[in-house]
């Protein structure tokens, strides 16, 4: 009997140290369009093992935002932060839901060489965006409209990603580019001009957490653990400025001042509760419909399910 007990004890120890199924982390795949500081919460959660703390093995996959929603439906990825493309996909019949709102405004800046006198002078010229129809394009148009510029007089150049847009404005092949942190802060540090910032325009649900209805129905505990992870990251961002700035500086290889500016951009829009008021969500959907950005009107319940995040203790 003693021999049997010893064998059982060894088996249990071997199971613990070899990562047996009983102790395995739940594997999830999160689609991100580009590796930059805008998606800080996800890289931070992975590096600081916050996902692991909540029982998750998160793989961060770089994939274009419009393809992320397709990946959610096919099961190739499990979650994505992009709300704009998701709303468009839902209006076109895709079975998706936004389950949290992480940022209450977009983080784009319209950046030009210092020789550009003002935003109005961009009319008749070329402006770089990552992709036509992307958030950089949409909010680039909004920044121009808000400043009295006719976007129809602008030629938007599709570069493929923010890094190429950055190179285009540096090389002078475009008059301006729509950039996000830390690129915008880095360019300002080098003497380029910030003509407009999108976060001053409007409060809208920009980034959050999106998944498929199937994931919500079949794996509700995984959904909750993802939300617990992101909520913890949001709290850390708010409460540990020195640590997060140091992380940005090291992880994204930027100067201390650029890292601090990127932190302020994110801290200015991050929602610690991951919940946005229903009236703001309704206004966002109504305006998307009236501008023709989605093919049919949507109710808040069509696009958002914040019941999980509200239920977490």
C-alpha positions as CSV (number, residue, x, y, z in Angstrom):
1,X,0.0,0.0,0.0
2,X,2.9,2.4,0.8
3,X,4.4,1.6,-2.6
4,X,1.1,2.4,-4.3
5,X,0.7,5.7,-2.4
6,X,4.3,6.7,-3.3
7,X,3.6,5.9,-7.0
8,X,0.4,8.0,-6.9
9,X,2.3,10.9,-5.3
10,X,5.0,10.7,-8.1
11,X,2.3,10.7,-10.8
12,X,0.7,13.8,-9.3
13,X,4.0,15.6,-9.0
14,X,4.9,14.7,-12.6
15,X,1.5,15.9,-13.7
16,X,1.9,19.3,-12.0
17,X,5.4,20.0,-13.3
18,X,4.7,18.7,-16.9
19,X,1.6,20.9,-17.3
20,X,-1.0,18.2,-17.4
21,X,-4.4,19.0,-19.0
22,X,-5.9,19.7,-15.5
23,X,-3.5,22.6,-15.2
24,X,-3.3,23.7,-18.8
25,X,-4.0,27.2,-19.8
26,X,-6.8,27.9,-22.2
27,X,-5.3,28.9,-25.6
28,X,-6.8,32.0,-27.3
29,X,-5.8,34.0,-30.4
30,X,-6.2,37.7,-30.5
31,X,-6.0,39.5,-33.8
32,X,-4.2,42.9,-33.9
33,X,-3.7,45.0,-37.0
34,X,-0.1,46.2,-36.2
35,X,2.4,46.1,-33.4
36,X,2.3,49.6,-32.0
37,X,1.6,51.3,-28.7
38,X,-2.1,51.8,-29.5
39,X,-2.5,48.1,-28.7
40,X,-0.4,48.4,-25.5
41,X,-3.0,46.7,-23.2
42,X,-2.7,43.4,-25.1
43,X,1.1,43.3,-25.4
44,X,1.4,44.5,-21.7
45,X,-1.0,41.7,-20.6
46,X,1.0,39.1,-22.4
47,X,4.4,40.3,-21.2
48,X,3.3,40.8,-17.6
49,X,1.6,37.4,-17.6
50,X,-1.8,38.9,-16.8
51,X,-3.5,36.6,-19.3
52,X,-1.8,33.6,-17.6
53,X,-3.0,34.8,-14.2
54,X,-6.5,34.4,-15.5
55,X,-5.9,31.0,-17.0
56,X,-5.2,32.0,-20.6
57,X,-2.4,31.4,-23.0
58,X,-2.9,34.3,-25.4
59,X,-1.3,34.4,-28.8
60,X,-1.3,37.8,-30.5
61,X,-1.6,37.5,-34.2
62,X,-1.0,40.4,-36.7
63,X,-3.7,40.6,-39.2
64,X,-5.5,43.3,-41.1
65,X,-8.5,44.8,-39.3
66,X,-11.0,43.9,-42.0
67,X,-9.8,40.3,-42.0
68,X,-10.0,40.1,-38.3
69,X,-13.8,39.9,-38.3
70,X,-13.7,37.2,-41.0
71,X,-11.2,35.3,-38.8
72,X,-13.7,35.6,-35.8
73,X,-16.5,34.0,-37.8
74,X,-14.2,31.2,-39.2
75,X,-12.7,30.5,-35.8
76,X,-9.1,31.3,-36.9
77,X,-9.0,33.9,-34.2
78,X,-11.0,34.2,-31.0
79,X,-11.0,37.9,-30.1
80,X,-10.2,41.3,-31.7
81,X,-10.2,44.9,-30.3
82,X,-11.6,46.6,-33.5
83,X,-15.1,47.9,-33.0
84,X,-15.6,49.9,-36.3
85,X,-15.1,47.0,-38.7
86,X,-17.1,44.8,-36.3
87,X,-20.1,47.0,-36.5
88,X,-19.9,47.0,-40.3
89,X,-19.7,43.2,-40.3
90,X,-22.7,42.9,-37.9
91,X,-24.8,45.1,-40.1
92,X,-23.9,42.7,-43.0
93,X,-25.1,39.7,-41.0
94,X,-22.0,38.4,-39.3
95,X,-22.6,36.8,-35.9
96,X,-20.4,39.0,-33.8
97,X,-20.7,41.1,-30.6
98,X,-18.6,43.8,-29.0
99,X,-18.3,42.7,-25.3
100,X,-16.3,45.6,-23.9
101,X,-15.2,49.1,-24.8
102,X,-11.6,49.9,-23.9
103,X,-11.0,53.3,-25.6
104,X,-13.6,56.0,-25.7
105,X,-11.9,57.9,-28.6
106,X,-9.6,57.2,-31.5
107,X,-5.9,58.0,-31.3
108,X,-4.9,59.4,-34.6
109,X,-3.0,62.5,-35.5
110,X,-2.7,64.3,-38.8
111,X,1.1,64.9,-39.1
112,X,2.9,67.0,-41.7
113,X,6.3,68.6,-42.2
114,X,6.8,71.9,-40.4
115,X,6.7,73.7,-43.7
116,X,2.9,73.0,-44.0
117,X,1.3,76.2,-42.9
118,X,-2.1,74.8,-41.8
119,X,-4.5,72.0,-42.4
120,X,-6.4,73.9,-45.1
121,X,-3.3,74.0,-47.2
122,X,-3.6,70.2,-47.7
123,X,-6.4,70.6,-50.2
124,X,-5.2,69.4,-53.6
125,X,-2.5,67.3,-52.1
126,X,-1.9,63.7,-51.0
127,X,-2.3,62.3,-47.5
128,X,-1.2,58.9,-46.5
129,X,-3.5,56.5,-44.6
130,X,-3.0,52.8,-43.9
131,X,-6.0,51.6,-46.0
132,X,-8.9,53.3,-47.7
133,X,-12.0,52.6,-45.5
134,X,-9.8,51.9,-42.4
135,X,-10.1,53.9,-39.2
136,X,-7.1,56.0,-40.1
137,X,-8.9,57.0,-43.3
138,X,-12.3,57.5,-41.6
139,X,-10.9,59.6,-38.7
140,X,-8.5,61.4,-41.1
141,X,-11.6,62.6,-43.0
142,X,-13.3,63.6,-39.8
143,X,-10.3,65.6,-38.6
144,X,-10.3,67.5,-41.9
145,X,-14.1,68.1,-41.9
146,X,-13.8,69.4,-38.3
147,X,-11.1,71.9,-39.5
148,X,-13.1,73.2,-42.5
149,X,-11.2,71.1,-45.1
150,X,-13.1,69.5,-47.9
151,X,-11.9,65.9,-47.9
152,X,-13.0,65.5,-51.5
153,X,-10.2,67.8,-52.4
154,X,-7.7,65.4,-50.7
155,X,-6.1,62.5,-52.5
156,X,-5.8,59.7,-49.9
157,X,-2.9,57.3,-50.6
158,X,-3.3,53.8,-49.3
159,X,0.1,52.6,-47.9
160,X,-0.8,49.3,-46.2
161,X,0.3,50.2,-42.7
162,X,1.3,53.0,-40.4
163,X,5.0,52.4,-40.8
164,X,4.9,53.0,-44.5
165,X,2.7,56.1,-44.0
166,X,5.4,57.4,-41.6
167,X,8.1,56.8,-44.2
168,X,6.0,58.5,-46.9
169,X,5.7,61.7,-45.0
170,X,9.4,61.6,-44.0
171,X,10.4,61.2,-47.6
172,X,8.1,64.0,-48.8
173,X,6.1,61.8,-51.1
174,X,2.9,62.9,-49.4
175,X,2.0,66.2,-47.8
176,X,0.8,64.6,-44.5
177,X,0.0,61.3,-42.9
178,X,-2.6,60.0,-40.4
179,X,-0.5,58.4,-37.7
180,X,-1.0,56.8,-34.3
181,X,1.2,56.7,-31.1
182,X,4.1,56.3,-30.7
183,X,4.7,57.4,-34.4
184,X,2.9,60.7,-33.9
185,X,4.9,61.6,-30.8
186,X,8.2,60.6,-32.4
187,X,7.5,62.8,-35.4
188,X,6.6,65.7,-33.1
189,X,9.9,65.2,-31.3
190,X,11.6,65.4,-34.7
191,X,10.0,68.8,-35.5
192,X,7.0,67.7,-37.6
193,X,3.7,69.4,-37.1
194,X,0.6,67.9,-35.5
195,X,-2.2,69.5,-37.5
196,X,-5.1,67.8,-35.7
197,X,-5.8,65.0,-33.2
198,X,-8.8,62.8,-33.5
199,X,-9.4,62.3,-29.7
200,X,-10.4,66.0,-29.4
201,X,-13.3,65.5,-32.0
202,X,-15.7,63.0,-30.5
203,X,-16.2,60.2,-27.9
204,X,-16.9,57.0,-29.7
205,X,-16.3,53.3,-28.9
206,X,-13.0,52.8,-30.8
207,X,-11.2,49.8,-29.4
208,X,-12.6,47.2,-27.1
209,X,-13.1,43.4,-27.1
210,X,-15.0,41.6,-29.8
211,X,-15.8,38.0,-30.3
212,X,-18.3,35.7,-32.0
213,X,-21.7,34.8,-30.7
214,X,-20.6,31.2,-30.8
215,X,-17.7,31.9,-28.4
216,X,-20.1,33.8,-26.1
217,X,-22.5,30.9,-26.0
218,X,-20.1,27.9,-25.8
219,X,-17.2,29.4,-23.8
220,X,-18.6,32.0,-21.5
221,X,-15.9,31.4,-18.8
222,X,-13.1,32.1,-21.4
223,X,-14.9,35.3,-22.3
224,X,-15.0,36.3,-18.7
225,X,-11.3,35.6,-18.1
226,X,-10.4,37.6,-21.2
227,X,-12.4,40.5,-19.8
228,X,-10.8,40.1,-16.3
229,X,-7.4,40.3,-18.0
230,X,-8.1,43.5,-19.9
231,X,-9.9,45.1,-17.0
232,X,-6.7,44.5,-14.9
233,X,-4.5,46.0,-17.6
234,X,-6.7,49.1,-17.8
235,X,-6.4,49.5,-14.0
236,X,-2.6,49.1,-14.2
237,X,-2.3,51.7,-16.9
238,X,-4.3,54.2,-14.9
239,X,-2.4,53.6,-11.6
240,X,1.2,52.9,-12.6
241,X,2.3,55.7,-14.9
242,X,6.1,55.3,-14.3
243,X,5.9,51.5,-14.9
244,X,3.8,51.8,-18.1
245,X,6.0,54.6,-19.5
246,X,9.1,52.5,-18.9
247,X,7.4,49.5,-20.6
248,X,6.5,51.7,-23.6
249,X,10.0,53.0,-23.9
250,X,11.6,49.6,-23.7
251,X,9.1,47.5,-25.7
252,X,8.5,50.0,-28.5
253,X,12.0,51.4,-28.5
254,X,11.1,55.1,-28.2
255,X,12.6,58.1,-26.4
256,X,11.4,58.8,-22.8
257,X,9.4,61.9,-23.9
258,X,7.8,60.0,-26.7
259,X,6.9,57.2,-24.3
260,X,5.4,59.7,-21.8
261,X,3.3,61.3,-24.6
262,X,2.1,58.0,-25.8
263,X,1.1,57.1,-22.2
264,X,-0.9,60.3,-21.9
265,X,-2.7,59.6,-25.2
266,X,-3.8,56.2,-24.0
267,X,-4.5,57.2,-20.4
268,X,-6.7,60.0,-21.8
269,X,-9.1,57.6,-23.6
270,X,-8.9,54.3,-21.7
271,X,-12.0,53.2,-19.9
272,X,-11.2,51.3,-16.7
273,X,-14.7,49.8,-16.3
274,X,-14.7,48.7,-20.0
275,X,-18.3,50.0,-20.2
276,X,-19.5,53.0,-22.2
277,X,-22.9,54.6,-21.5
278,X,-25.7,53.2,-23.7
279,X,-26.7,56.6,-25.0
280,X,-23.2,57.1,-26.4
281,X,-23.3,53.7,-28.1
282,X,-26.7,54.4,-29.6
283,X,-25.4,57.8,-30.9
284,X,-22.4,56.1,-32.4
285,X,-24.5,53.5,-34.2
286,X,-27.1,56.1,-35.4
287,X,-24.4,58.3,-36.9
288,X,-22.7,55.4,-38.6
289,X,-26.1,54.6,-40.2
290,X,-26.8,58.2,-41.2
291,X,-23.4,58.6,-42.8
292,X,-23.9,55.4,-44.8
293,X,-21.0,53.6,-43.1
294,X,-23.2,50.6,-42.3
295,X,-25.9,49.2,-44.7
296,X,-28.7,49.2,-42.2
297,X,-29.5,50.7,-38.7
298,X,-28.5,48.7,-35.7
299,X,-29.7,48.8,-32.1
300,X,-27.2,48.8,-29.2
301,X,-28.2,45.2,-28.5
302,X,-27.4,44.2,-32.1
303,X,-23.8,45.2,-31.8
304,X,-22.9,45.2,-28.1
305,X,-23.3,42.7,-25.3
306,X,-21.8,44.3,-22.1
307,X,-23.6,41.9,-19.8
308,X,-20.4,39.8,-19.1
309,X,-18.3,42.8,-18.1
310,X,-21.1,44.2,-15.9
311,X,-21.4,40.8,-14.2
312,X,-17.8,40.5,-13.1
313,X,-16.9,41.1,-9.5
